[in-house]
Amino acid sequence: MKVFLKTEDEIELMRKANQLVGSTLAELAKHIKPGVTTFQLDKVADEFIRDHGAIPTFKDYPNPFGSPFPASICTSVNEVVVHGVPDKKTILKEGDIISIDCGTLLNGYNGDSCYTFCVGEVTDEVKKLLTVTEQALYLGIDNAVAGNHLGDIGHAVQTYCESNGYGVVRELTGHGIGRAMHEEPKVPNYGVRGNGILLKEGMCLAIEPMITMGDRHIGLMPDRWTIRTLDQKPAAHFEHTIVVRKGKAEILSTFEGIGLQ
């Protein structure tokens, strides 16, 4: 396993790519409301990313099990955990949640982030799932410091989410990121403290808890992209790209402006 440590110049380029992802998510927040299709959201994201001089990384991303990804963002509604494919048939309605995962390639480096949005008013039960998942993301980031181990990140996410009664998806993980969207190492959302590779300053990681309200088990749909919970209960997904530092990780992506939806 080869893990690339990034120079400060590379980190600065990654920051710009990730800030654009954050700006794209903030732009999408303005459009998320009942009656909007996921296809419309994808069109907004694609135009916004390209207008800012970048390429949407997810567009035509290869799939070892089927066709390349046909859109510029992943739109995962309610029980869809990840990799939901935007289309004209999926119309957002009051009380839904939608996770939007977005990636950009700018000046040779990648940005990657995800946020789970509420569509209108959602139940208190669903609000708690989103709150806990987002808090788990930051707990994982708190452990992504030089001298810790990869298992410290997953352990923090797992113990917090499971203590709240939620399922932690095992089959999907975060990842290293840089010139490629997906680099080593894989970053699981479960683990044992002190296990896994040693974290070193300059590692860039996408940390992304994928948490289910019910059972953690998931299934792949016939389109060979969409992944849903088997019990059809909702799932939440939050993601930041970070750089490992001494003492405290640096978050390169941003949720700033998203809360103004």
ABEGO torsion letter per residue (X at the ends): XBBBBBBAAAAAAAAAAAAAAAAAAAAAAAABBBGBBAAAAAAAAAAAAAAAGBBBAABGBBBAABBBBABABBBBBEABABGBBBBAABBBBBGBBBBBBBBBBBGGBBBBBBBBBBBEBBBAAAAAAAAAAAAAAAAAAAABBBGBBAAAAAAAAAAAAAAAGBBBBAABBBBBBEABABBOBBBBABEBBGBEBBBBBGBBBBBBBBBBABBABBBBBAAGABBBBAAGBBBBBBBBBBBBBBGBBBBABBABGAAAX
